[in-house]
Amino acid sequence: MRRILFVTKSLHDSAARYRAQFLREELERRGWEIAHASCDQPMARLRILVSALRADIVFIQRKQFGALFLRLLKACCAHLTFDLDDAIFLRSNGRPAPRRAARFAAVCRISSRVFAGNSYLAEAARPHTDKVLLAPTCVDMRRYPERTDVQKTVELVWIGSSSTRKYLLEAAPALVMLKEKQPQTRLRIIADFEWPECPLSTEAVRWSEAGEVAALQSARIGIAPMPDNPWTRGKCGLKTIQYMAAGLPVIADRCGAHVEIVEHGVSGMLVSGPQEWADALAELLADPERCRQMGAAGRERANLHYAAGSMAGIICDVLESLTPPQHS
């Protein structure tokens, strides 16, 4: 039996759920034994090394380590793989971070494969390794049943967390303009915070894994505001993929992975600046049939390109190619 050790920041953060844990079902189906170690516990690194001794592959999700620990980890396990869905080689303000960049280069060089969540991240890894696979963040489409009977209770929806609240606030000038045209518009915020200063009426929905799909599907349009800078270009567009999976048209800033995910004019609209945002929102809100068509196109695109089951098969094939079965 082949064994894999997943190393993540924690057992429950979204990166672990969407970029590591989603492989579990396919790996178990193929007969792999799975272990999971988080880096947020005391003595975590010692536990990782001990667990790595029994693993055929150590799958490091986003976490960066110093060169010494990487060498120890490599000594414990023949194959390390590295997965990233953020520009972890930069500071969160987009400025250079020499220490982070050095660690990023080191883990790319030592890894048997690097899985990059978008093209920007893949290009960042390629100077350090030729073993890069583009692996976009995906969703389990079984959790997003196709529904035509859902009552639309709010016009707009945004899903995120406190860490990405600043991106939602970027939409404020456009929402001010929209309110002048359509003052009745409401915004649902699925997160762990509220926005009482929002120009529109808001409905705060506490995020839960069990309730997020229903909260998305009962809205008309999903929004994904995000500034364009070196840090945000590393974002992998999870919320836009969730909107499409839920059958919603998407309005997103024309930057980063949004350009790869959203087909402008087909599954949504890519915009730049408050005026384009306000015009796109008003246009779609005035045309329910176009919203329906874009939502259907987005769902089809999510099924074709961002379904977890398909991507899990591709990644598991790569992992198995590193550890061919031993024949006596």
C-alpha positions as CSV (number, residue, x, y, z in Angstrom):
1,M,0.0,0.0,0.0
2,R,1.3,3.4,-1.0
3,R,1.2,6.2,1.7
4,I,0.9,9.9,1.3
5,L,1.4,12.6,4.1
6,F,-0.4,15.9,3.6
7,V,1.2,18.8,5.4
8,T,-1.0,21.9,5.6
9,K,-1.2,25.0,7.7
10,S,-4.1,23.5,9.7
11,L,-6.6,20.7,9.2
12,H,-9.6,23.0,8.6
13,D,-8.5,26.1,6.6
14,S,-9.9,26.5,3.1
15,A,-6.7,25.8,1.3
16,A,-6.4,22.4,3.0
17,R,-10.1,21.6,2.1
18,Y,-10.0,22.7,-1.5
19,R,-6.4,21.8,-2.5
20,A,-5.5,18.8,-0.4
21,Q,-8.4,17.1,1.3
22,F,-10.3,16.9,-2.0
23,L,-7.8,14.2,-3.2
24,R,-8.7,11.9,-0.3
25,E,-11.6,10.1,-1.9
26,E,-9.8,9.4,-5.1
27,L,-6.6,8.3,-3.3
28,E,-8.5,6.0,-1.0
29,R,-10.3,4.5,-4.0
30,R,-6.9,3.7,-5.5
31,G,-5.8,2.0,-2.3
32,W,-3.6,4.7,-0.8
33,E,-3.1,5.2,2.9
34,I,-3.5,8.8,3.9
35,A,-2.0,10.8,6.8
36,H,-2.4,14.5,7.6
37,A,-0.1,16.7,9.7
38,S,-0.8,20.4,10.4
39,C,1.8,23.0,11.2
40,D,-0.2,24.8,13.8
41,Q,0.5,22.4,16.7
42,P,3.4,22.3,19.2
43,M,6.2,19.9,18.1
44,A,4.6,19.9,14.6
45,R,7.9,19.6,12.7
46,L,9.1,16.6,14.6
47,R,5.8,14.9,14.0
48,I,6.0,15.7,10.3
49,L,9.5,14.1,10.1
50,V,8.4,11.0,11.9
51,S,5.3,10.6,9.7
52,A,7.4,11.2,6.6
53,L,9.5,8.2,7.4
54,R,6.5,6.0,6.5
55,A,5.3,8.0,3.5
56,D,6.0,7.5,-0.2
57,I,5.1,11.1,-0.9
58,V,4.9,14.2,1.3
59,F,2.4,16.7,-0.2
60,I,3.2,20.2,1.2
61,Q,0.3,22.6,0.8
62,R,1.4,26.2,0.6
63,K,3.6,26.0,3.7
64,Q,7.2,27.0,3.3
65,F,10.1,25.7,5.4
66,G,13.7,26.6,5.8
67,A,16.4,24.8,3.7
68,L,17.6,22.7,6.7
69,F,14.1,21.3,7.5
70,L,13.5,20.6,3.8
71,R,16.7,18.6,3.5
72,L,15.7,16.6,6.6
73,L,12.2,16.0,5.1
74,K,13.8,14.9,1.8
75,A,16.0,12.5,3.7
76,C,12.9,11.0,5.3
77,C,10.8,10.6,2.1
78,A,11.9,10.1,-1.4
79,H,9.3,12.4,-3.0
80,L,8.1,15.8,-1.9
81,T,5.4,17.6,-3.8
82,F,4.4,21.3,-3.3
83,D,1.1,22.9,-3.9
84,L,0.4,26.7,-3.9
85,D,-2.6,28.8,-4.4
86,D,-1.2,32.2,-3.3
87,A,1.8,34.4,-4.1
88,I,3.6,33.2,-1.0
89,F,6.9,34.4,-2.4
90,L,5.7,38.0,-1.8
91,R,4.5,40.1,1.1
92,S,0.7,40.4,1.3
93,N,1.0,44.0,0.0
94,G,2.6,42.7,-3.1
95,R,6.1,43.9,-2.3
96,P,9.2,41.7,-2.6
97,A,10.0,39.4,0.3
98,P,13.6,38.1,-0.1
99,R,13.3,35.4,2.7
100,R,10.0,34.1,1.3
101,A,11.3,34.1,-2.2
102,A,14.4,32.1,-1.2
103,R,12.2,29.5,0.6
104,F,9.9,29.4,-2.3
105,A,12.8,28.7,-4.7
106,A,14.2,26.0,-2.3
107,V,10.9,24.1,-2.1
108,C,10.3,24.2,-5.8
109,R,13.8,22.9,-6.5
110,I,13.6,20.0,-4.1
111,S,10.0,18.9,-5.0
112,S,9.3,16.1,-7.5
113,R,6.2,18.1,-8.7
114,V,4.8,21.6,-8.1
115,F,1.1,22.1,-8.4
116,A,0.2,25.7,-9.2
117,G,-3.3,27.1,-8.8
118,N,-3.1,29.5,-11.8
119,S,-0.8,30.6,-14.6
120,Y,0.8,33.4,-12.7
121,L,1.9,31.1,-9.9
122,A,3.1,28.5,-12.5
123,E,5.3,31.1,-14.2
124,A,6.7,32.1,-10.8
125,A,7.8,28.5,-10.1
126,R,9.2,27.6,-13.5
127,P,12.6,29.4,-13.1
128,H,13.2,27.0,-10.2
129,T,11.9,23.7,-11.7
130,D,10.6,22.3,-14.9
131,K,8.2,20.0,-13.1
132,V,5.2,22.4,-12.8
133,L,1.6,21.3,-13.3
134,L,-1.2,23.9,-13.6
135,A,-3.8,22.7,-11.1
136,P,-6.7,25.2,-10.6
137,T,-8.7,25.2,-7.5
138,C,-11.8,23.1,-8.0
139,V,-15.1,22.4,-6.3
140,D,-17.1,19.2,-5.7
141,M,-20.0,19.7,-8.1
142,R,-22.0,17.1,-6.2
143,R,-22.5,19.7,-3.6
144,Y,-24.0,22.1,-6.1
145,P,-27.1,20.4,-7.5
146,E,-28.6,22.0,-10.6
147,R,-31.7,23.9,-9.5
148,T,-34.3,25.7,-11.6
149,D,-36.8,26.1,-8.8
150,V,-34.8,28.2,-6.3
151,Q,-36.4,31.4,-5.2
152,K,-34.0,34.3,-5.7
153,T,-34.2,36.3,-2.4
154,V,-31.4,38.8,-3.0
155,E,-29.9,40.4,-6.0
156,L,-26.1,40.2,-5.2
157,V,-23.9,37.9,-3.2
158,W,-20.3,37.9,-2.1
159,I,-18.6,35.0,-0.2
160,G,-15.4,35.3,1.7
161,S,-13.9,35.9,5.1
162,S,-12.4,38.6,7.2
163,S,-9.0,38.1,5.5
164,T,-10.6,39.1,2.2
165,R,-13.0,41.8,3.5
166,K,-10.7,44.5,2.0
167,Y,-11.5,43.3,-1.5
168,L,-15.2,43.5,-0.9
169,L,-14.8,47.1,0.2
170,E,-13.2,47.9,-3.2
171,A,-16.7,47.7,-4.6
172,A,-18.1,50.5,-2.5
173,P,-17.9,53.3,-5.1
174,A,-19.6,51.1,-7.7
175,L,-22.3,50.2,-5.2
176,V,-22.9,53.9,-4.5
177,M,-23.5,54.4,-8.3
178,L,-25.8,51.4,-8.5
179,K,-27.9,52.6,-5.6
180,E,-28.7,55.8,-7.5
181,K,-30.1,53.6,-10.3
182,Q,-31.6,50.7,-8.4
183,P,-31.9,51.6,-4.7
184,Q,-33.8,48.4,-3.9
185,T,-30.8,46.2,-4.6
186,R,-29.6,44.0,-1.7
187,L,-26.2,42.4,-1.1
188,R,-25.8,39.1,0.8
189,I,-22.5,38.7,2.5
190,I,-21.6,35.1,3.3
191,A,-18.7,35.5,5.7
192,D,-17.6,36.0,9.3
193,F,-18.3,39.7,9.4
194,E,-20.9,42.4,8.6
195,W,-20.6,45.6,6.6
196,P,-23.0,48.1,8.1
197,E,-21.5,51.0,6.1
198,C,-22.3,49.3,2.8
199,P,-24.1,51.6,0.4
200,L,-26.7,48.9,-0.3
201,S,-29.0,47.1,2.1
202,T,-27.1,44.0,3.3
203,E,-28.0,40.6,4.6
204,A,-25.2,38.9,6.7
205,V,-25.1,35.1,6.5
206,R,-22.7,33.4,8.8
207,W,-20.6,31.1,6.6
208,S,-21.0,27.4,7.1
209,E,-20.0,24.5,4.9
210,A,-23.5,23.1,5.2
211,G,-25.3,26.3,4.3
212,E,-23.1,28.0,1.7
213,V,-24.5,26.4,-1.4
214,A,-28.2,27.3,-0.6
215,A,-27.1,30.8,0.3
216,L,-25.4,31.2,-3.1
217,Q,-28.1,29.7,-5.2
218,S,-30.8,31.9,-3.8
219,A,-29.0,35.0,-5.1
220,R,-29.1,36.4,-8.7
221,I,-25.5,37.5,-9.3
222,G,-22.1,36.7,-7.7
223,I,-19.6,39.5,-7.4
224,A,-15.8,39.3,-7.1
225,P,-14.1,42.7,-6.7
226,M,-10.3,42.5,-6.4
227,P,-7.6,45.1,-7.1
228,D,-4.9,44.2,-9.6
229,N,-1.4,43.9,-8.0
230,P,1.4,41.2,-7.7
231,W,-0.2,39.7,-4.6
232,T,-3.8,39.4,-6.0
233,R,-2.6,37.9,-9.3
234,G,-1.7,34.9,-7.2
235,K,-5.3,34.4,-6.0
236,C,-7.0,31.4,-7.6
237,G,-10.6,32.7,-7.9
238,L,-12.4,30.2,-5.6
239,K,-15.4,32.5,-5.2
240,T,-15.9,32.9,-8.9
241,I,-15.8,29.1,-9.4
242,Q,-18.3,28.7,-6.6
243,Y,-20.6,31.2,-8.2
244,M,-20.4,29.4,-11.5
245,A,-21.0,26.0,-9.9
246,A,-24.0,27.4,-8.2
247,G,-25.4,28.6,-11.6
248,L,-24.8,32.3,-11.0
249,P,-23.5,34.8,-13.5
250,V,-20.3,36.4,-12.3
251,I,-19.1,40.0,-12.3
252,A,-15.4,40.2,-11.5
253,D,-12.5,42.6,-11.8
254,R,-10.5,42.0,-15.0
255,C,-7.3,40.7,-13.3
256,G,-5.5,37.6,-12.1
257,A,-7.2,34.3,-12.4
258,H,-10.5,35.9,-13.1
259,V,-9.4,36.3,-16.7
260,E,-8.7,32.6,-16.9
261,I,-12.0,31.5,-15.2
262,V,-14.7,33.9,-16.4
263,E,-15.6,34.0,-20.1
264,H,-16.5,37.6,-20.6
265,G,-20.0,38.0,-22.0
266,V,-20.7,34.2,-21.7
267,S,-20.5,33.1,-18.1
268,G,-20.1,36.6,-16.7
269,M,-18.6,40.0,-17.1
270,L,-15.1,41.2,-16.5
271,V,-14.8,44.9,-15.6
272,S,-12.4,47.5,-14.5
273,G,-13.1,50.6,-12.4
274,P,-16.3,51.8,-10.6
275,Q,-18.2,52.9,-13.7
276,E,-17.8,49.6,-15.5
277,W,-18.8,47.8,-12.3
278,A,-21.9,49.9,-11.9
279,D,-22.9,49.6,-15.5
280,A,-22.4,45.8,-15.5
281,L,-24.4,45.4,-12.4
282,A,-27.3,47.5,-13.6
283,E,-27.3,45.8,-17.0
284,L,-27.5,42.3,-15.6
285,L,-30.0,43.2,-12.9
286,A,-32.3,44.5,-15.6
287,D,-32.1,41.3,-17.7
288,P,-33.1,38.2,-15.8
289,E,-33.0,36.0,-18.9
290,R,-29.4,37.0,-19.6
291,C,-28.6,36.2,-16.0
292,R,-30.1,32.8,-16.4
293,Q,-28.2,32.1,-19.6
294,M,-24.9,33.2,-18.1
295,G,-25.5,31.2,-15.0
296,A,-26.1,28.1,-17.1
297,A,-23.0,28.7,-19.2
298,G,-20.9,29.2,-16.0
299,R,-22.2,26.0,-14.5
300,E,-21.3,24.1,-17.7
301,R,-17.8,25.7,-17.6
302,A,-17.4,24.7,-13.9
303,N,-18.3,21.1,-14.8
304,L,-15.8,21.0,-17.6
305,H,-12.8,22.8,-16.1
306,Y,-13.2,23.1,-12.3
307,A,-14.8,19.9,-11.1
308,A,-12.9,18.4,-8.2
309,G,-13.4,14.8,-9.3
310,S,-11.7,15.4,-12.7
311,M,-8.8,17.3,-11.2
312,A,-8.3,14.8,-8.5
313,G,-7.9,12.1,-11.1
314,I,-5.2,14.1,-12.9
315,I,-3.2,14.9,-9.8
316,C,-3.5,11.3,-8.5
317,D,-2.2,10.0,-11.8
318,V,0.8,12.3,-11.4
319,L,1.4,11.1,-7.8
320,E,1.2,7.5,-8.9
321,S,3.7,8.1,-11.6
322,L,6.2,9.1,-8.9
323,T,5.7,5.9,-7.0
324,P,5.2,3.0,-9.5
325,P,4.1,-0.3,-7.8
326,Q,6.9,-2.7,-6.8
327,H,6.7,-6.1,-8.5
328,S,8.4,-9.1,-6.9
